[in-house]
């Protein structure tokens, strides 16, 4: 991996945002918003996500460990979920994720990390057992089985970062290899009707709408390309594992199967490629992507995430043509005012911060000078939007904490291991 020149103009904005997020009591003023995302143990919207910002600043010498510890203690306060709803973005795995990053540069946290690790291992093993039972029955996967936010992609990303050679990491990767293999008829039960009607669909096709629930508008379910909820996170995870030299049987085949499907649906040309966010059964059976507009270039469903996953796959497969196509995709987006206008929001998930960080990560990976040259322009655009729209939303995924992390990284030109952006399946 190479380095990119720091965009130093970003750092004063980062310092200002970090100051507004220093005191947990002041951030919510004792009246936290309703909803799971506001719970302390939520990475997306709670104290856990804001703790990640302060931990990263402390690790790189731009912040202090007292602030990071205050936020980490706030995130760890109270009962911690290790139940079926726990995942990389919530509960014990989310807290293990940020504590691992704190422990990498501090000696304060080994015992709490050990306990969180144990809980996360249990959560992962339970989720794997459930997923393998589903495959044994030749049923289609629910969205929460494999996705990054709720499922095994996110748990796998944690384990790959925390202990790449642990048995649980290999077990998660083996599951994803199996996820890409054709569903076969079980020995004792008939093939479910949806499978028999759509045998050509990929095995990760979901019989639900993009919301994760059945919907009349998606009578045959959907195929999801995104990093947040689709096969993009599996492609990223498997590719990173291969780049880590993890020899899990079938990994190359699994990556190639996913790439074959994404190649089938890739739009544009070699210089301006892009991928759908998702497709319907009607599109899949007609082999035409005609009834839905291009996804905006966000991290969750758009080219910000898809291009990075494709770049990682190209690097893992030693396929320079795929790497070049991925980098062309992000570069074309950065140079297209119409595409940039589709991201008025500031956040990581739906906004400019996600695009900026994906572009930074891709440029840093291969030393792409053309992408690097676009980073200051998008940085300025993000700072202007932040000044115009305000920073009232403190959260990580869609608010000020996420923007501050991205600007901190672009401003310092540094994202030390373990990478903070692992939770986005970007590293």
Secondary structure in CASP SS format (residue, H / E / C, confidence):
PFRMAT SS
TARGET T0000
AUTHOR 0000-0000-0000
METHOD secondary structure of the structure
MODEL  1
X C 1.00
X C 1.00
X C 1.00
X C 1.00
X C 1.00
X C 1.00
X C 1.00
X H 1.00
X H 1.00
X H 1.00
X H 1.00
X H 1.00
X H 1.00
X H 1.00
X H 1.00
X H 1.00
X H 1.00
X H 1.00
X H 1.00
X H 1.00
X C 1.00
X C 1.00
X C 1.00
X H 1.00
X H 1.00
X H 1.00
X H 1.00
X H 1.00
X C 1.00
X C 1.00
X C 1.00
X C 1.00
X C 1.00
X C 1.00
X C 1.00
X H 1.00
X H 1.00
X H 1.00
X C 1.00
X C 1.00
X C 1.00
X E 1.00
X C 1.00
X C 1.00
X C 1.00
X C 1.00
X H 1.00
X H 1.00
X H 1.00
X H 1.00
X H 1.00
X H 1.00
X H 1.00
X H 1.00
X H 1.00
X H 1.00
X H 1.00
X H 1.00
X H 1.00
X C 1.00
X C 1.00
X C 1.00
X C 1.00
X C 1.00
X H 1.00
X H 1.00
X H 1.00
X H 1.00
X H 1.00
X H 1.00
X H 1.00
X H 1.00
X H 1.00
X H 1.00
X H 1.00
X H 1.00
X C 1.00
X C 1.00
X C 1.00
X C 1.00
X C 1.00
X C 1.00
X C 1.00
X C 1.00
X C 1.00
X C 1.00
X E 1.00
X C 1.00
X C 1.00
X E 1.00
X C 1.00
X H 1.00
X H 1.00
X H 1.00
X H 1.00
X H 1.00
X H 1.00
X H 1.00
X H 1.00
X H 1.00
X H 1.00
X H 1.00
X H 1.00
X C 1.00
X C 1.00
X C 1.00
X C 1.00
X C 1.00
X C 1.00
X H 1.00
X H 1.00
X H 1.00
X H 1.00
X H 1.00
X H 1.00
X H 1.00
X H 1.00
X H 1.00
X H 1.00
X H 1.00
X H 1.00
X H 1.00
X H 1.00
X H 1.00
X H 1.00
X H 1.00
X H 1.00
X H 1.00
X H 1.00
X H 1.00
X H 1.00
X H 1.00
X H 1.00
X H 1.00
X H 1.00
X H 1.00
X C 1.00
X C 1.00
X C 1.00
X C 1.00
X C 1.00
X C 1.00
X H 1.00
X H 1.00
X H 1.00
X H 1.00
X C 1.00
X C 1.00
X C 1.00
X C 1.00
X C 1.00
X H 1.00
X H 1.00
X H 1.00
X H 1.00
X H 1.00
X H 1.00
X H 1.00
X H 1.00
X H 1.00
X H 1.00
X H 1.00
X C 1.00
X C 1.00
X C 1.00
X C 1.00
X H 1.00
X H 1.00
X H 1.00
X H 1.00
X H 1.00
X H 1.00
X H 1.00
X H 1.00
X H 1.00
X H 1.00
X H 1.00
X H 1.00
X H 1.00
X C 1.00
X C 1.00
X C 1.00
X C 1.00
X C 1.00
X C 1.00
X C 1.00
X C 1.00
X C 1.00
X C 1.00
X C 1.00
X C 1.00
X C 1.00
X H 1.00
X H 1.00
X H 1.00
X H 1.00
X H 1.00
X C 1.00
X C 1.00
X C 1.00
X C 1.00
X C 1.00
X C 1.00
X C 1.00
X C 1.00
X E 1.00
X C 1.00
X C 1.00
X C 1.00
X C 1.00
X C 1.00
X C 1.00
X C 1.00
X C 1.00
X C 1.00
X H 1.00
X H 1.00
X H 1.00
X C 1.00
X C 1.00
X C 1.00
X E 1.00
X E 1.00
X E 1.00
X C 1.00
X C 1.00
X C 1.00
X C 1.00
X C 1.00
X C 1.00
X H 1.00
X H 1.00
X H 1.00
X H 1.00
X H 1.00
X H 1.00
X H 1.00
X H 1.00
X H 1.00
X H 1.00
X H 1.00
X H 1.00
X H 1.00
X C 1.00
X C 1.00
X C 1.00
X C 1.00
X C 1.00
X C 1.00
X C 1.00
X H 1.00
X H 1.00
X H 1.00
X H 1.00
X H 1.00
X H 1.00
X H 1.00
X H 1.00
X H 1.00
X H 1.00
X H 1.00
X H 1.00
X H 1.00
X H 1.00
X H 1.00
X C 1.00
X E 1.00
X C 1.00
X C 1.00
X C 1.00
X C 1.00
X C 1.00
X C 1.00
X E 1.00
X C 1.00
X C 1.00
X C 1.00
X E 1.00
X E 1.00
X E 1.00
X H 1.00
X H 1.00
X H 1.00
X H 1.00
X H 1.00
X H 1.00
X C 1.00
X C 1.00
X C 1.00
X C 1.00
X C 1.00
X C 1.00
X C 1.00
X C 1.00
X C 1.00
X C 1.00
X C 1.00
X C 1.00
X C 1.00
X C 1.00
X C 1.00
X C 1.00
X H 1.00
X H 1.00
X H 1.00
X H 1.00
X H 1.00
X H 1.00
X H 1.00
X H 1.00
X H 1.00
X H 1.00
X H 1.00
X H 1.00
X H 1.00
X H 1.00
X H 1.00
X C 1.00
X C 1.00
X H 1.00
X H 1.00
X H 1.00
X H 1.00
X H 1.00
X H 1.00
X H 1.00
X H 1.00
X H 1.00
X H 1.00
X H 1.00
X H 1.00
X H 1.00
X H 1.00
X H 1.00
X C 1.00
X C 1.00
X H 1.00
X H 1.00
X H 1.00
X H 1.00
X H 1.00
X C 1.00
X C 1.00
X C 1.00
X C 1.00
X C 1.00
X C 1.00
X C 1.00
X C 1.00
X C 1.00
X C 1.00
X H 1.00
X H 1.00
X H 1.00
X H 1.00
X H 1.00
X H 1.00
X H 1.00
X H 1.00
X H 1.00
X H 1.00
X H 1.00
X H 1.00
X H 1.00
X H 1.00
X H 1.00
X C 1.00
X C 1.00
X H 1.00
X H 1.00
X H 1.00
X H 1.00
X H 1.00
X H 1.00
X H 1.00
X H 1.00
X H 1.00
X H 1.00
X H 1.00
X H 1.00
X H 1.00
X H 1.00
X H 1.00
X H 1.00
X H 1.00
X H 1.00
X H 1.00
X H 1.00
X H 1.00
X C 1.00
X C 1.00
X C 1.00
X C 1.00
X C 1.00
X C 1.00
X C 1.00
X C 1.00
X C 1.00
X C 1.00
X H 1.00
X H 1.00
X H 1.00
X H 1.00
X H 1.00
X H 1.00
X H 1.00
X H 1.00
X H 1.00
X H 1.00
X H 1.00
X H 1.00
X H 1.00
X C 1.00
X C 1.00
X C 1.00
X C 1.00
X C 1.00
X C 1.00
X C 1.00
X H 1.00
X H 1.00
X H 1.00
X H 1.00
X H 1.00
X C 1.00
X C 1.00
X C 1.00
END
